Amino acid sequence: MTDQDAFDGLDIAILIPCYNEALTIAEVVRDFRRTLPRARIFVFDNNSSDDTATIAARAGARVVRERRQGKGNVVRRMFADIDADIYVMADGDGTYDAAAAPALIAKLIEERADMVVGTRRGVHEDAGREGHAFGNRVFNLIYGRLFGRDFTDIFSGYRAFTRRFAKSFPAVSSGFEIETEMSVHASQLKMPTAELELDYGRRPEGSHSKLSTFRDGFRILMMIAMLMKETRPAVFFGLLAGLFGALSLALATPVLAVFLETGLVPRLPTAVLAMGLMVIAFLFTACGLILDSVARGRVEQKRILYLAQAPLAIQ
């Protein structure tokens, strides 16, 4: 029995976001066509200046153009426009093995998961990726501390999703931070997820990564902060309250010591500043408590939207 026979009755869509991948996209499309001959293959071209779209169409993919620049904008469009039972998302640079797609789908079905992440086995072995590898380790550690240890590779672009996930995912991000947002969405709603370790290839000569270590790293960090504010406001504002409160106490302690000893406040501006910082700390605390209730209500609404989608029908 072939891989496709095992998935009979399931509408599978292969989604490939692309930006200037003319060197690799034809082979990527052909590999997915060989692996899953009955799947529909969509290449979403994101303002490529080369012949990516033309080459993809000649290779047999359906090409859709997304004018808003950024991978997050492409993913938002993909999930909005394409209807399927199962979605497989992969990059168009040839670093992900199309032959592993059936294993991702099988794991999605066997574990009744809503998202399976193909974690990258060789991602740290390429010397040219040292900066990316270090950032990957740091951000995965931060993610684990803030949102839970559901994932070990939050930046992997090789994933399989159910319709439930795709149609309940808000996709706020515009760039490479979209994978982080996907992971937080799954963790927040406590969706069943799984990981599958896969080989991670190198780009061919002449093909270059679109990821900027510092620029996109900063954007990912800002996205993590924003998602923490939106999903865990009590913790986010509690940390700010603790910071301002500690600074206030540090400034107020010597002033208070002098006052208790002499009955005088010789450093009145410092005393006023310390009082102002403490007021801000209390305001942050109040904001955190109020927004925590709001966030809980939003999670309930997201959960209801998620449950409104039909689950994957398994024979």
C-alpha positions as CSV (number, residue, x, y, z in Angstrom):
1,M,0.0,0.0,0.0
2,T,1.4,3.4,-1.0
3,D,1.6,6.4,1.3
4,Q,-1.3,8.0,-0.6
5,D,-3.4,4.9,-0.3
6,A,-3.1,5.2,3.5
7,F,-4.6,8.6,3.3
8,D,-7.5,7.8,1.0
9,G,-10.5,10.0,1.6
10,L,-8.4,12.8,3.0
11,D,-8.0,16.1,1.2
12,I,-4.3,17.0,1.6
13,A,-2.9,20.4,0.7
14,I,0.8,21.1,0.4
15,L,1.5,24.8,1.2
16,I,4.9,26.2,0.1
17,P,5.6,29.9,0.9
18,C,8.3,31.2,-1.4
19,Y,10.4,34.3,-1.9
20,N,13.1,34.1,-4.6
21,E,13.5,30.3,-4.6
22,A,13.9,29.8,-8.4
23,L,16.9,27.5,-7.9
24,T,15.0,25.0,-5.7
25,I,11.3,25.3,-6.1
26,A,10.9,23.0,-9.1
27,E,12.6,20.1,-7.3
28,V,10.6,20.8,-4.2
29,V,7.3,20.6,-6.1
30,R,8.3,17.5,-8.0
31,D,9.4,15.8,-4.8
32,F,6.1,16.4,-3.1
33,R,4.2,15.3,-6.2
34,R,6.1,12.0,-6.2
35,T,5.6,11.5,-2.5
36,L,1.9,12.5,-2.4
37,P,0.6,12.3,-5.9
38,R,-3.0,13.1,-5.0
39,A,-2.3,16.0,-2.8
40,R,-2.9,19.6,-4.1
41,I,0.3,21.6,-4.2
42,F,0.1,25.4,-3.7
43,V,3.1,27.7,-4.0
44,F,2.5,31.2,-2.5
45,D,4.8,33.6,-4.2
46,N,5.7,36.6,-2.0
47,N,6.9,39.2,-4.5
48,S,9.8,37.2,-5.9
49,S,12.0,39.1,-8.2
50,D,13.2,36.0,-10.0
51,D,11.2,33.3,-11.9
52,T,10.0,31.4,-8.8
53,A,6.3,31.7,-9.8
54,T,6.8,30.6,-13.4
55,I,9.0,27.7,-12.5
56,A,6.6,26.5,-9.8
57,A,3.7,26.6,-12.3
58,R,5.7,24.6,-14.9
59,A,6.5,22.0,-12.2
60,G,2.8,21.5,-11.6
61,A,2.0,23.6,-8.6
62,R,-0.9,26.0,-8.3
63,V,0.7,29.5,-7.8
64,V,-0.9,32.2,-5.7
65,R,0.6,35.6,-5.3
66,E,0.6,37.4,-1.9
67,R,1.6,41.1,-2.2
68,R,2.1,41.8,1.5
69,Q,5.7,41.1,2.2
70,G,6.5,38.6,5.0
71,K,6.1,34.9,5.7
72,G,3.4,35.6,8.3
73,N,1.3,37.4,5.7
74,V,1.7,34.5,3.4
75,V,0.6,31.9,6.1
76,R,-2.4,34.1,6.9
77,R,-3.4,34.0,3.3
78,M,-2.8,30.3,2.9
79,F,-5.0,29.3,5.8
80,A,-7.7,31.7,4.8
81,D,-7.9,30.7,1.1
82,I,-7.2,27.0,1.1
83,D,-9.7,24.4,2.4
84,A,-8.4,20.9,3.2
85,D,-8.6,18.2,5.8
86,I,-4.8,18.2,6.3
87,Y,-2.3,20.9,5.5
88,V,1.5,20.3,5.2
89,M,3.6,23.4,5.2
90,A,7.2,23.4,4.0
91,D,9.7,26.0,2.8
92,G,10.6,26.2,-0.9
93,D,14.4,26.2,-0.3
94,G,14.8,22.4,-0.4
95,T,16.1,22.0,3.1
96,Y,13.1,19.9,4.1
97,D,12.7,16.4,2.8
98,A,9.4,15.9,1.0
99,A,9.7,12.1,1.6
100,A,9.0,12.8,5.3
101,A,5.6,14.3,4.6
102,P,3.7,11.0,4.9
103,A,5.4,10.4,8.3
104,L,4.2,13.8,9.5
105,I,0.7,13.1,8.3
106,A,0.7,9.6,9.8
107,K,1.7,11.0,13.2
108,L,-1.0,13.6,13.0
109,I,-3.6,10.9,12.4
110,E,-2.2,8.3,14.8
111,E,-1.9,10.7,17.7
112,R,-5.0,12.6,16.8
113,A,-3.0,15.8,17.0
114,D,-3.8,19.2,15.5
115,M,-0.2,20.1,14.7
116,V,2.9,18.0,14.2
117,V,6.2,19.8,14.0
118,G,9.1,18.4,12.1
119,T,12.0,19.2,14.4
120,R,15.4,19.7,12.5
121,R,17.9,17.0,13.4
122,G,21.0,18.6,11.7
123,V,20.1,22.3,12.2
124,H,23.2,22.9,14.5
125,E,25.8,21.1,12.3
126,D,26.2,23.7,9.6
127,A,28.9,26.2,10.5
128,G,27.2,28.8,8.4
129,R,24.2,28.7,10.7
130,E,26.1,29.3,14.0
131,G,24.3,32.6,14.7
132,H,20.9,31.1,13.8
133,A,21.6,28.0,15.9
134,F,22.5,30.0,19.0
135,G,19.4,32.1,18.6
136,N,17.3,29.0,18.1
137,R,18.6,27.5,21.4
138,V,18.0,30.8,23.3
139,F,14.5,31.3,22.0
140,N,13.5,27.7,22.6
141,L,14.7,28.1,26.2
142,I,12.7,31.3,26.6
143,Y,9.6,29.8,25.1
144,G,9.8,26.8,27.4
145,R,10.0,29.0,30.4
146,L,7.2,31.3,29.4
147,F,4.7,29.1,27.6
148,G,5.5,25.5,28.5
149,R,7.7,22.8,27.1
150,D,5.4,21.5,24.4
151,F,8.0,22.1,21.6
152,T,11.7,21.8,21.2
153,D,12.1,23.6,17.8
154,I,9.6,26.5,17.6
155,F,11.2,27.8,14.4
156,S,10.8,24.7,12.2
157,G,9.0,25.5,9.0
158,Y,8.0,21.9,8.3
159,R,4.6,21.2,9.9
160,A,1.4,19.4,9.4
161,F,-2.0,20.8,10.6
162,T,-5.6,19.8,10.8
163,R,-8.3,22.0,9.5
164,R,-9.2,22.8,13.1
165,F,-5.8,24.4,13.6
166,A,-5.7,26.3,10.3
167,K,-9.2,27.8,10.6
168,S,-8.8,28.8,14.3
169,F,-5.3,30.3,14.0
170,P,-5.5,34.2,14.0
171,A,-2.1,34.7,12.3
172,V,-1.2,38.2,13.7
173,S,2.5,38.1,12.7
174,S,3.8,39.4,9.4
175,G,7.3,37.9,9.3
176,F,9.3,34.9,10.3
177,E,8.0,35.1,13.9
178,I,4.8,33.3,12.5
179,E,6.2,29.9,13.7
180,T,6.4,31.2,17.2
181,E,2.9,32.4,17.1
182,M,1.7,29.0,15.8
183,S,3.4,27.3,18.8
184,V,1.9,29.8,21.3
185,H,-1.6,29.3,19.8
186,A,-1.3,25.5,20.2
187,S,0.0,25.8,23.8
188,Q,-2.5,28.4,24.8
189,L,-5.5,26.3,23.7
190,K,-3.9,23.1,24.9
191,M,-4.2,21.5,21.5
192,P,-2.9,18.0,21.1
193,T,0.5,18.3,19.3
194,A,3.4,16.1,18.5
195,E,7.0,16.4,17.2
196,L,8.9,14.2,14.7
197,E,12.6,14.5,14.3
198,L,13.6,14.9,10.7
199,D,16.8,15.5,8.7
200,Y,17.5,19.1,7.8
201,G,19.4,19.7,4.6
202,R,21.6,22.5,3.4
203,R,20.7,25.1,0.7
204,P,22.3,24.5,-2.7
205,E,25.1,26.8,-3.8
206,G,23.7,30.1,-4.9
207,S,20.6,29.9,-2.7
208,H,20.6,32.3,0.3
209,S,18.6,32.4,3.6
210,K,16.1,35.2,3.9
211,L,16.4,35.2,7.7
212,S,18.4,38.0,9.2
213,T,20.0,36.9,12.5
214,F,19.7,40.2,14.3
215,R,16.7,41.9,12.6
216,D,14.4,38.8,12.7
217,G,15.8,37.8,16.1
218,F,14.7,41.1,17.5
219,R,11.3,40.8,15.8
220,I,10.8,37.3,17.3
221,L,11.8,38.6,20.7
222,M,9.2,41.4,20.4
223,M,6.6,38.9,19.2
224,I,7.3,36.7,22.3
225,A,6.9,39.8,24.5
226,M,3.6,40.7,22.8
227,L,2.3,37.2,23.0
228,M,3.2,37.0,26.7
229,K,1.3,40.3,27.2
230,E,-1.7,39.0,25.4
231,T,-1.8,35.4,26.8
232,R,-0.2,35.9,30.3
233,P,-0.8,39.5,31.3
234,A,-0.6,38.8,35.0
235,V,2.9,37.6,34.6
236,F,3.9,40.2,32.1
237,F,2.6,43.2,34.1
238,G,3.7,41.5,37.4
239,L,7.3,41.5,36.2
240,L,7.0,45.2,35.3
241,A,5.4,45.9,38.7
242,G,8.2,44.0,40.4
243,L,10.9,46.0,38.5
244,F,9.4,49.4,39.3
245,G,8.6,48.4,42.9
246,A,12.2,47.2,43.5
247,L,13.6,50.5,42.0
248,S,11.2,52.5,44.2
249,L,12.4,50.7,47.3
250,A,16.0,51.1,46.3
251,L,15.5,54.8,46.1
252,A,13.3,55.1,49.1
253,T,15.3,53.1,51.6
254,P,18.1,55.6,52.2
255,V,15.6,58.5,52.3
256,L,13.5,56.6,54.8
257,A,16.5,55.8,57.0
258,V,17.5,59.5,57.2
259,F,13.9,60.4,58.0
260,L,13.7,57.9,60.8
261,E,17.0,59.1,62.2
262,T,16.5,62.9,61.9
263,G,12.8,63.5,61.1
264,L,13.9,65.3,58.0
265,V,13.6,64.6,54.2
266,P,16.7,66.3,52.7
267,R,16.3,64.5,49.3
268,L,12.7,65.5,48.5
269,P,13.0,64.9,44.7
270,T,14.2,61.3,45.4
271,A,11.3,60.7,47.7
272,V,8.8,62.0,45.2
273,L,10.4,59.8,42.4
274,A,10.3,56.8,44.7
275,M,6.6,57.4,45.4
276,G,5.9,57.9,41.7
277,L,7.6,54.6,40.8
278,M,5.6,52.7,43.5
279,V,2.4,54.2,42.2
280,I,3.3,53.0,38.7
281,A,4.1,49.5,40.2
282,F,0.6,49.4,41.7
283,L,-0.9,50.5,38.4
284,F,0.9,47.7,36.6
285,T,-0.4,45.2,39.2
286,A,-3.9,46.4,38.7
287,C,-3.6,46.2,34.9
288,G,-2.2,42.7,35.1
289,L,-5.1,41.4,37.3
290,I,-7.8,43.1,35.1
291,L,-6.2,41.9,31.8
292,D,-5.8,38.4,33.1
293,S,-9.5,38.1,33.3
294,V,-9.9,39.5,29.8
295,A,-7.3,37.1,28.5
296,R,-9.2,34.1,30.0
297,G,-12.3,35.3,28.2
298,R,-10.4,35.5,24.9
299,V,-9.0,31.9,25.4
300,E,-12.6,30.7,26.0
301,Q,-13.7,32.4,22.7
302,K,-10.7,30.9,20.8
303,R,-11.5,27.5,22.2
304,I,-15.1,27.7,21.2
305,L,-14.0,28.7,17.6
306,Y,-11.6,25.8,17.6
307,L,-14.3,23.4,18.7
308,A,-16.7,24.7,16.1
309,Q,-14.4,23.3,13.4
310,A,-15.1,19.6,12.6
311,P,-12.4,17.3,13.8
312,L,-10.4,15.2,11.4
313,A,-12.5,12.2,10.3
314,I,-10.4,9.1,10.9
315,Q,-11.5,5.8,9.4
